[in-house]
Amino acid sequence: MSRRQLLALAGVLSGAFLVRLLLILSLRGQPYFETPVVDSAAYDSWGWEIATKSFWGDRAFYQDPLYPYGLGLFYKVIGRDYLGVRIVQALIGTAGLWMLFEAIRRFLDYPTAMVALVIGALYKAFIFYDTALLKEFLGVVAIEGALLAWSLDQPWKWAAFGAALGVGTLVRANLFLLALVAALALAFQRQWKSAALVLSGALLCIVPVTIRNAVVAHDFVLTTSQFGPNLYTGNNPENTTGRYRPPSFLAEGAPEFEESGFRAEAERVLARPLKASDVDRFWRGRAVDYILSNPGTFTGVTLRRFLMLTNSFEIPDNYNIPFMARFSWVLAAPLFTFGLFVAPLAAAGICLSWPERRRFALLYLLLAAYLASILFFFVFGRYRLPLVPILILFAALAVVTTARRRAVPRPAAVVFAATLVLVNVPLPESIGGYRDFRSAHYNLGIYYATHDRPAEAATEFESAARLNPEFLRDVRLVWALGQAYEKSGQAPKALEKYREALRLDPSSPEAPYRAGRLYYDEGMYDRAAEFLAEALRRDPRFPEAAEPLAESWRRLRRFDAALESLEGPIARAPKDWRLHLKRAEIYAEVAMWKEALASAEETLALRPGLPDAIRIRDAAKQKSK
């Protein structure tokens, strides 16, 4: 490369890193930056455990280990610095862009490589995931590294190619399929040595993890035991959407519940303890049985998955990128996306490359293999990220070829236009799910609620309910909204939601208790007594309700009811000094001094030196003389 070309390369790479740094700085102090959620929280917790407790762990890996171990090493050396780790990720992501540039420069030419670099530098999903506490960026870098190795004119290039995909397998296990497919393609061409080098390079990176699993868990698990559960999640009678829908036996669709939930259900069915490989095998078998028994459904769901994978809409998972744009001007900027214009340009580039299809054959094969590796599971937008570097190569080829010819070749133009329309047509909700921010508002409301920002939590919950009124039939949201109203001083609204939660959940004592406390605070003691009594009716062992119930009756001058309301709770919680004190106060108020003295002494036996109990005891003794 000439000096000018090197300066241009340095400028674009610097710009790519700067954009990522600006995103990091714009999100600093915003929700989720210092509080990882869902998968980010799982990786963060695992990384911290690696750094501070156990490097090796105590069971076979369920999730892909490379990213958590990278976090663990960073935390060990630098500390739990979320700003620092994001900056390091941005640097790694930028280095991956250089690898993509260099691969295309060697395979095609400098102009095509520069166009690809600019697209990659300004591709919105790359920018976001390069700075998120998620593993996705490493999968992209692995593909970029594999492409660079493939472009080299060195005898060891196929070993390096396999090693890059082997490293990628420790980030996203389905990348191993790409190594297998590449090796098979080479073997088909009778390039036996090259095929062996690909497999050797991949296994060289994978086998240490296999050995670790064998030593730690005494079990054969190649990398992770997640294949079977993931396959079943995407292929079972409860999920015909093609999207992620956790089976009903899981407590929640979150990483901390998945491994234990799938294991517990498999052990319940088989009535015996299982190793990780046994659990994996069990769910793999269940999924395959379902697929073979329901070929029509499987075909239809797979078509849905294909449509979602090739649509411009980034199906959200941990984060909703368009929603996150409200916190960062970088994400709100008009950047490249899958639909505008990477996929349409890539389709045109594939069309233009077809006359040289033997030269591009491996790229076609890698695209098809990775696409197939997702189609049998379930779809999130981030799952297709490893496809994008190859798509960018073809997109850049389309741009440069068109510029050189100074005209758009008709077949490529037709393919571009058709793809532009097809990928940007909104999918029906029955296929692509909802495109609005209902879940994002709900999750942000939970974040605000757990960070003592109740007014903002209430606003987000209200937004979620406006977009999806069905949320108001979920007692969890109604309850959370009531709490947000209560903590932000909106008592009437809180009471309304607590009454609704009481109707939706006829068994929990929490809602009537909260409503009763609010009525109590408002001085509406008759209504307070009604709801607090309901809380105790639902759960006689709910101690929080007994004392305010007795006090409500007391303020209504219904002393018999007040004393009666304490009998059961005291019998069930005889060591709760607050209940004995409340009874002593009521006895004293109605001048039943003998009983007041006995209750005060019971209180002091449980809480010696309590001033209120001493005062009642002394007054009772004085009055009894």
HELIX and SHEET records of a PDB file:
HELIX    1   1 ARG A    3  LEU A   27  1                                  25    
HELIX    2   2 ASP A   39  THR A   52  1                                  14    
HELIX    3   3 LEU A   66  VAL A   77  1                                  12    
HELIX    4   4 TYR A   82  PHE A  107  1                                  26    
HELIX    5   5 TYR A  110  ALA A  121  1                                  12    
HELIX    6   6 LYS A  124  TYR A  129  1                                   6    
HELIX    7   7 GLU A  136  SER A  151  1                                  16    
HELIX    8   8 LYS A  157  THR A  169  1                                  13    
HELIX    9   9 LEU A  175  PHE A  188  1                                  14    
HELIX   10  10 TRP A  192  ALA A  217  1                                  26    
HELIX   11  11 PHE A  227  GLY A  234  1                                   8    
HELIX   12  12 PRO A  255  LEU A  270  1                                  16    
HELIX   13  13 ALA A  276  SER A  293  1                                  18    
HELIX   14  14 PRO A  295  LEU A  309  1                                  15    
HELIX   15  15 ILE A  321  MET A  324  1                                   4    
HELIX   16  16 ALA A  325  PHE A  327  5                                   3    
HELIX   17  17 TRP A  329  ALA A  332  1                                   4    
HELIX   18  18 VAL A  342  SER A  353  1                                  12    
HELIX   19  19 TRP A  354  GLU A  356  5                                   3    
HELIX   20  20 ARG A  357  LEU A  375  1                                  19    
HELIX   21  21 GLY A  381  LEU A  387  5                                   7    
HELIX   22  22 VAL A  388  ARG A  405  1                                  18    
HELIX   23  23 ARG A  410  ASN A  424  1                                  15    
HELIX   24  24 GLU A  429  GLY A  432  1                                   4    
HELIX   25  25 ARG A  438  THR A  450  1                                  13    
HELIX   26  26 PRO A  454  LEU A  467  1                                  14    
HELIX   27  27 PRO A  469  ARG A  473  5                                   5    
HELIX   28  28 VAL A  475  LYS A  487  1                                  13    
HELIX   29  29 ALA A  491  LEU A  504  1                                  14    
HELIX   30  30 GLU A  510  ASP A  521  1                                  12    
HELIX   31  31 TYR A  525  ARG A  538  1                                  14    
HELIX   32  32 PRO A  543  ARG A  555  1                                  13    
HELIX   33  33 PHE A  559  ARG A  572  1                                  14    
HELIX   34  34 TRP A  577  GLU A  589  1                                  13    
HELIX   35  35 TRP A  593  LEU A  606  1                                  14    
HELIX   36  36 PRO A  611  SER A  624  1                                  14    
END                                                                             
